[in-house]
Every structure is written in structure tokens, then in C-alpha cells.
Amino acid sequence: MGMKGDEIARMIKAAFPDADVTMTDLAGDDNHWAAVVASGAFKGKSRVQQHQMVYAALKGNMGGVLHALQLTTQAK
């Protein structure tokens, strides 16, 4: 099944209202996504912490409904 990119972006933006989120469907199947997320909330956080913050925003969907997410984060 999978998740739509706009749904993933909506969940991320709900957690990080200032975020710029760019979604790319890597396989055309709503299961393999690339996301670039830039947020001020990431300032002072390690890359691992930033990714953990995004995964938390996805509320348990990562590894379930959302099969794969290539994630790039950056502080803005």
C-alpha cells in the first residue's frame, strides 16, 4: 500500500511548522521516498538526532505503512 508524499510532508510540517519539505517518489510506488527536510528545530542537533526527530513526527509509520525513506535533514 504505502503513503502519499503529501501525507508524509503534512506529518513532518505538523511537527516542524517552519520546515521546508521536498518529497520525491523514488520508485513510483508510494513505498520508497526521498525527503529533504530543513528546519530551525534541527539547529545544534546531530544528524542522527535530526533523523530521529523526523521519524518521531511520522508517528510509527516508518517501517510499516512507509516502507523506505531516504532522509536528508538540514538546519535553517
C-alpha positions as CSV (number, residue, x, y, z in Angstrom):
1,M,0.0,0.0,0.0
2,G,2.3,2.9,1.1
3,M,1.9,6.5,2.0
4,K,1.4,9.5,-0.3
5,G,4.1,12.1,-0.4
6,D,1.8,14.9,0.6
7,E,0.7,12.9,3.7
8,I,4.3,12.4,4.8
9,A,5.1,16.1,4.2
10,R,2.0,17.1,6.2
11,M,3.0,15.0,9.2
12,I,6.5,16.4,9.1
13,K,5.2,20.0,8.8
14,A,2.8,19.4,11.7
15,A,5.8,18.6,13.9
16,F,8.0,21.3,12.4
17,P,5.8,24.2,11.1
18,D,8.8,26.1,9.8
19,A,10.1,23.2,7.8
20,D,10.7,23.2,4.0
21,V,9.9,19.7,2.9
22,T,10.7,18.2,-0.6
23,M,9.4,14.7,-1.4
24,T,10.5,12.5,-4.3
25,D,8.9,9.2,-5.0
26,L,11.9,7.0,-5.9
27,A,10.1,4.0,-7.4
28,G,6.6,5.3,-8.3
29,D,5.0,3.0,-5.8
30,D,4.3,5.2,-2.7
31,N,6.7,2.9,-0.7
32,H,10.1,4.3,-1.5
33,W,10.5,8.0,-0.8
34,A,13.3,10.6,-0.5
35,A,12.7,13.6,1.7
36,V,14.7,16.7,2.2
37,V,13.7,18.5,5.4
38,A,15.1,21.8,6.5
39,S,14.0,23.2,9.9
40,G,15.3,25.6,12.5
41,A,14.4,22.9,15.1
42,F,17.5,21.0,13.9
43,K,19.9,23.7,15.0
44,G,22.5,22.2,17.4
45,K,21.3,18.7,16.8
46,S,23.4,15.9,15.3
47,R,22.3,14.3,12.1
48,V,21.1,11.2,14.0
49,Q,19.1,13.4,16.3
50,Q,17.6,15.2,13.4
51,H,16.5,11.9,11.7
52,Q,15.1,10.6,15.0
53,M,13.0,13.8,15.2
54,V,11.6,13.3,11.7
55,Y,10.9,9.6,12.4
56,A,9.0,10.6,15.6
57,A,6.9,13.0,13.5
58,L,5.9,10.1,11.3
59,K,4.2,8.5,14.4
60,G,5.2,4.9,13.9
61,N,4.5,4.7,10.2
62,M,8.2,4.3,9.3
63,G,8.9,0.6,8.6
64,G,5.2,-0.1,8.5
65,V,3.0,1.7,6.0
66,L,6.0,3.7,5.0
67,H,8.5,1.1,3.8
68,A,11.6,3.2,2.9
69,L,12.6,6.8,3.4
70,Q,15.9,8.3,2.2
71,L,16.2,11.2,4.5
72,T,18.3,14.3,4.2
73,T,18.0,16.9,7.0
74,Q,19.5,20.3,7.5
75,A,19.2,23.2,9.9
76,K,18.0,26.5,8.6
